Amino acid sequence: GVGAALVRAVEDAARALGLSAVDLHAQTHALGFYERLGYTEYGPEFMDAGIPHRAMRRAL
């Protein structure tokens, strides 16, 4: 639950700044974690530091 709590804290901070969405680059093995928190994949898979990633977004 610590990971989810950290993501929620970032979302709360983003809301406090008046942002309407949060975007992130998730390692592909972690997509399910972010999907369970309401994030949606967009765009093609890409490599970062030799690890496959996908861009994800969640509206706040």
N, C-alpha and C positions, 0 to 999 in steps of 0.2 A: 503493500500500500504506500510505501514511501515514494516510489516513482510517480504514482498518480497524484499524490499530495503535492509534489514539486511542480508537476505540470499545471495543476489547478492554481497554485500560488502564482505562477507566471501569467496565467490567464487573468487572475484577479488584478495583477499589476497592470496588464495591458488594458483592461476595462477602466481602471483608475486613470489611465492616460488618455482615455477616450477612443481607443482603437476599436475597430469593429470586427477584426479577425486576427487570428494567429496563424502564421505560416512556419513550417519547420522542414528540415531535411532529415528523414528517418532512414536508418539502416534497414534494408529490406527484411531482415530477420525480426525487426521490432514493429513491423507494420500492424500486426494484430493488436499490440498494446495500444498504439495510438488510435486505431479504429474503435476500440472499446471505449476510448475517451471522447469519441465524436469527430475525429479527424477523417478527412477524405483525401485519397490520393489524387494527384493530377500531374500531367506531364509524363515524359518518358523516364525510365530508370537511367541513372547516371552513376559514374564512379567518383568517389571522393576518398582520397587516401587509400586507394586500392580496394575499397569496400563499396558494394552496390547500395545505392540510396534511391529513395523516391521523395518528391516534394509532397507535402500534405498541408491541408488548411482546415481550420475550424472557425466558423462564425461565432462571435461572442454575443 
